[in-house]
Amino acid sequence: MTAKVRTRAVVVDTSESPFAMLRPLAVGDVRLSDSVWEPRRRMTTEHTVPEQHALLESSQRLDNFRRAAGKLDGPFYGRYFNDTDVYKWLEAASWTLAVDHDPELDALVDNVIQIVGDAQLPDGYLDNFYTVGQLDKRWTNLTVTHELYCAGHLFQAGVAHFRATGKLTLLDICCRFADLICDTFGPAEEGKTPGTDGHEEVEMALVELGRATGNRRYIDQALYFLDARGHGLVGGDEYHQDHVPFREATAVVGHAVRQVYLTAGAADIYAESGDESILAALNRLWENMVTRRIYVSSGIGSRWDGEAFGRDFELGNLRAYTESCAAIGSIMWNWRMLLMTGEAKYADLIETTLYNAMLPGISLSGDLYFYQNPLADDGTHRREPWFDCACCPPNLARTLASIGGYLATTSDEGVWLHLYARSEIDLALSGGRVVRLNVETDYPWDGKVRVEVNGEGLFSVYLRVPGWVAEPVPVRVNGTTQSDRWAPGCYVDIRRIWKAGDVVEIDLPMPPRQVRAHPYLFENAGRVAAMRGPLLYCLEQADNPDIDPRDVIVGPASAFKTEQVDGQLGRTTVLRATASISPLAGHWNDQLYVLADDDESAGVAPADITLIPYFLWANREPGRMEVWLRRDG
Amino acid sequence: MTAKVRTRAVVVDTSESPFAMLRPLAVGDVRLSDSVWEPRRRMTTEHTVPEQHALLESSQRLDNFRRAAGKLDGPFYGRYFNDTDVYKWLEAASWTLAVDHDPELDALVDNVIQIVGDAQLPDGYLDNFYTVGQLDKRWTNLTVTHELYCAGHLFQAGVAHFRATGKLTLLDICCRFADLICDTFGPAEEGKTPGTDGHEEVEMALVELGRATGNRRYIDQALYFLDARGHGLVGGDEYHQDHVPFREATAVVGHAVRQVYLTAGAADIYAESGDESILAALNRLWENMVTRRIYVSSGIGSRWDGEAFGRDFELGNLRAYTESCAAIGSIMWNWRMLLMTGEAKYADLIETTLYNAMLPGISLSGDLYFYQNPLADDGTHRREPWFDCACCPPNLARTLASIGGYLATTSDEGVWLHLYARSEIDLALSGGRVVRLNVETDYPWDGKVRVEVNGEGLFSVYLRVPGWVAEPVPVRVNGTTQSDRWAPGCYVDIRRIWKAGDVVEIDLPMPPRQVRAHPYLFENAGRVAAMRGPLLYCLEQADNPDIDPRDVIVGPASAFKTEQVDGQLGRTTVLRATASISPLAGHWNDQLYVLADDDESAGVAPADITLIPYFLWANREPGRMEVWLRRDG
């Protein structure tokens, strides 16, 4: 293992993609020291990765590989896509190796790769659900049984492992399987079997495999799978995004994880091909999602039935499905859109999704997970250690293990800082010049960001001014306030001849704010959600034991005070206010509907309330939680 | 066939039940001539019943019986419970025969019964899903495959057929199967197999079979099946109402049809046994349902996933599931509660469920059905001619075919009029005295009801004053206003010595009214639903082509005017008002969430709106529909 190899441990490698503006950095080139991501990244390294390995054993995920290799008897155990838990774990472990190289973990990964490799058939096929006992049925049910989805997770793991360690062991396994897939599926006129997978994933994985190996064939195969949709090959329905050809799609529909894995793959394909009709579809789908089908948490996929996107404004709180994996898929998609375009709106959404939709998926203790992330609860929704369908836990692990990779990028013009967190970041400009950014900040608790730019020569430093900032902000360079003010939702572009030790400072004001929802989102009518900086807040009974959050009526955001606390939830910033508590009028105890004119409200009483960041909810004793609170006027 | 036999065609026979107050009348003893039920009953007789018979053939429901009888080759076709479509059709046809005896239909029914009987095995077993090809697996999966549920529908059909025609053909088939079931299932200590069905239905059917045959064993078996729940025999979960013993249940949960079929069966068992802990559970469940888990339409079961009751106040409109069968199940339950107690609240709920939750399930044309009945729609939810899971169409048919049976009953004290509709009703008091009620009214369009009581001697006439009436109402007897005024939600009790031609008159005021929902039902906050008499109203774009119902802001109910119209929807009463239309402010076109303070409303413009009875929606061109409308103040 050399530093050079670790340098290439990038999450999505657009460094040579002709239609991408930004080039990623390696996850190992970011040394985080903030109070949100670094503790969780370390927790992932020290606890989650080893504990999930134990779960892969105890839940027979690895035994299925041993059975396929003939080293263990018995039938395939569990769900048809259980192999992917192993692959996602391998990916998480690979990113972990890229940051904190641990020989023991390296050896454990090698061992798991050996187990995986032993299960591969001579022709390259690798899917234990079929290999164990029903190989004659392979490739017969792509709509349902996820063979290509499983392959995709294998490829992502293989690419990550190669980039993190320089080893070819898993990548070779991937290529053998990918070659079989390329030989098997394609247009009938080429003598191949038309097909695509009921659960998208292989598309983005094949593009990355193409990037990692330099084999264009894999990218072409991804394009084939993309355009195979919409012709009835996999259900013909919205659930599988098979209702229309991708290039004609106008709305995010169906199974949410599938949908955003599809758009992530399409974005990867666009970055390589520049096909404008793919980009146009991506833009339409993104607009539909962010203006009609996303929660204030940035979570997506509101329906329990089908784990699916609902119709426009179908965004119920108590039964919000908002799968942790869907949030991760949205981050994957938006990261690719950002790499392609350099547009801050994608980084804004990545940031709020990371904090408010992905992060709630894992407990402070690092070993309990949410599959669903409702925006209101009666105290019964609690995180669990594992799931029969265990997609979320290793998905969270691989994201947290690679979190550094999302902080910054480069472009031809300079270095880009997308997410703020205390850190040291090494970036290589084209031509080989290295820039080290020392980021000093207490973000997300405070909006002051000080960046020491250690680099030489002419280039730009791009700093994101998040869309939630209320007004254009000034920037200081080496203590001098610049004349320009920078609008929210854009990147500050400071282009100058830099010398080591130059300092850029930006102060992103973070007063508590309240947002309202679109009038057609009736469930939130008359209510507001509290936010501060990138963080969504909620009211949880653990802080407000005698209050039913549904009875709370808040005043304007200006009445909310921030307070730094350090307790059960670690160091965090809470919001405090005096609210009105409106107990139910007597008739509501025994009636669900009353005459409109009978609805006299009972008196209200003042009470002090405390709101916590939504990503910290459900880490204490159970109780009611609400994100949306009634607002007085 | 004799008139006497037809007289006994009662829907639920509590005439000898020791713990029931009311005794039902025969469906053939009601001659409807109103404008809502009689046209639909006749439509059922003339169109729905014959057309559904054709569908039973074309969808291979009958072929499955022929296959079981060895008269046709091939595997069982369709869902495991498809036999029940035949049974429910037989029941609908039987009620039809009870009212309008048609020799052709009688012969057709005999033919279907022959087909059913041919499929019965020598030991009495009758379930084609197992008989065709996998008989060795019978009774092995009660949780999922509905064998006893299917049996229950068979028994209901057999009882109905016997009561309607006096024939024993189908009843004998039932008894043979019921005897096998009684011999098979029971406590282990009796040498039987412990078990109960994953889908309740057999409980109420067995009680009715016991009543029809005088065989107490069937009633005991129903009690066994009731108390077998809550011990993990069928899933151990809320979905199957197997999470707690029935007598300990506190909330309506899980699959909604299952839940109310269970409570209907429990009520039947109580009527025979007088077991107070069953009654206490029934009362708890009823209170939970009507105060926490029912729509303003009286529909129940809000969740698509699991076709289930949601948690308290989980009553979303656009994705309301509110299965037509669940409404029918609720009517069945409430009918039994009414028979037991004579309490008007049950008749109130039966009435609103009939009009606003069951009736929307069938089109004006009588051949298209809703499975789900949402309370808001974007124009995409349309009725369909049949379903792969076709439980609702024949359930609607059997209910409409027997609708007369719900109008009136007798008790020891006299005659009870529960539902108002223009009709002639023959009732037999204990002792054999016959009372004929001639009901003159244009209900539900008008609240004036004139009842000519043709009977002799001392008895009471009970007339229901619905709970939706605003104030106590007077009653006139032979033109003279009585001194008492009668409170809503009770029965007027006019006890006197009657003579033929006496006339009772009551006038139930029906001003348009508006109701609000409980504050915890956030989706309806700031909105009202319009009602008039027993009818729920909605705003449909077909009447308001240039208006998005979501933009409508209504004034108080007093501003709503009624108007009788006769058009595409038949004769009906619509509500008209001038409302404010609040078009979306510009920022809502491209944003889902905005700062609370940025939410400036655009100007409002007045517009005339028309509301129609909710049960008539989706009978014209597709468009948006909303039950809940924003209210100004």
Interface residues (C-beta under 8 A of the other chain):
Chain A: E287 V290 T291 R292 I294 V296 R303 W304 D305 G310 R311 D312 E314 G316 N317 L318 R319 D378 A470 R513 Q514 V515 R516 A517 H518 P519 Y520 L521 F522 E523 N524 A525 G526 R527 V528 A529 R550 P556 A557 S582 L584 W588 N589 D590 Q591 L592 Y593 V594 L595 A596 D597 D599 W628 R630 R631
Chain B: E287 V290 T291 R292 I294 V296 R303 W304 D305 G310 R311 F313 E314 G316 N317 L318 R319 D378 A470 R513 Q514 V515 R516 A517 H518 P519 Y520 L521 F522 E523 N524 A525 G526 R527 V528 A529 R550 P556 A557 S582 L584 W588 N589 D590 Q591 L592 Y593 V594 L595 A596 D597 D599 W628 R630 R631
